[in-house]
């Protein structure tokens, strides 16, 4: 959002926690890992883990070449799997995957 629309729009997304995805024609929610965890816990779920998808590889011209080499692509996947659950960077993921279970009553 920062690159495409500028800092004002990026601040708006952070404040409102959602944005309209013009390419798809619908709103997307912008949860932080702690927002998502709180939402799940508030609704009676026990959070097992949160995974950022992806935290290492971002589709950029300078990283795109890594996928052209099978050996480097495998190392990139290995690195991703090592870091995707790291709490300090999980929020860098373009998507958050949360695993939770219903609390016993």
N, C-alpha and C positions, 0 to 999 in steps of 0.2 A: 504494500500500500504506500509505503514511504517513497519508493522509487517511482511508482506509476502515477500517484496523485499528490504527493508532497506531504510535508510535515503536518499541516492542518488536518488533512484527512486521516493520517496515522493517529494523531491525538484523539480524533473523533471516534475511531475504532476502539482505541484503548478505553475511552470513557464509556461508550455505549455497549461494548463487548459484542458487537455484531457489525456486519457490513453486507451490502448487497453485491453479490457476485454476478456482475453483468454478463459474463460469458455463459453462465448457467441459468440466469434468470430467477434466482432465489437468494434469500438471506442465509448467511453463514454466521454461526456463533463463534466468538473468539474467546475461548476459555483459557485461563492459565491453568497449570496443573493443580494449584491449590484451590482455585475456583471450582474445578471439576470434582476434586476430592470432597470438598465441602458440600456440594450439591448432592453427591451420591450418599454421603454419610447422613445428611439431613433427611434423606428419604429412606433411611433404614437399611442401607447397604454397607457392608464392610469392604473397603478397598484393599485389594490384594496387591495390585501393582498398576503403575501408569507407565506407558511406553511412548516415546516420541518417535514418529515415523515421518521422515527419516531425520536424524540429527546430524549425520556426517555429510552425506551426499545431498547437495542441492543442485538442481539442474541449472548449471551455469556453464558457459563456454569453456572456462578453465578446468572444470572437472569432468566435462563430457568425454574427453579423450580417454579417461581412465576406463570407461566402459567398453572401449574399443579393443582393449587388451584383456583376454580371458584371465590371465594370471593376476593382473592388477584389479580387475573387477571382483575376483574372489577375495582378494585381500581387503578391498573396500567393504564387501559384505561382512567379512570377519570383524573389521573395525566397527561397522555399524552395529552388529550384534553385541559387541562388547560394551558399547556406549549408550545404546538406545534406552536403557533403564537408569542411567546415571542421573540422580535427582538434580544435580546442578545444571544439567543441560537438556533435560527431557522437554522443557518448554520450547526449545529451538525447533522441535519437530513441526513439520507442516500440518501434521495431524496428530491428535492424541488418542491413544488406544488405552482404555481403562478396563481392568479386570476386577470385578467385585462379586460378592455373594451376599445373598439375603441373610440378615442376622437371624439367629434362632430366637424365638420368643420365649 
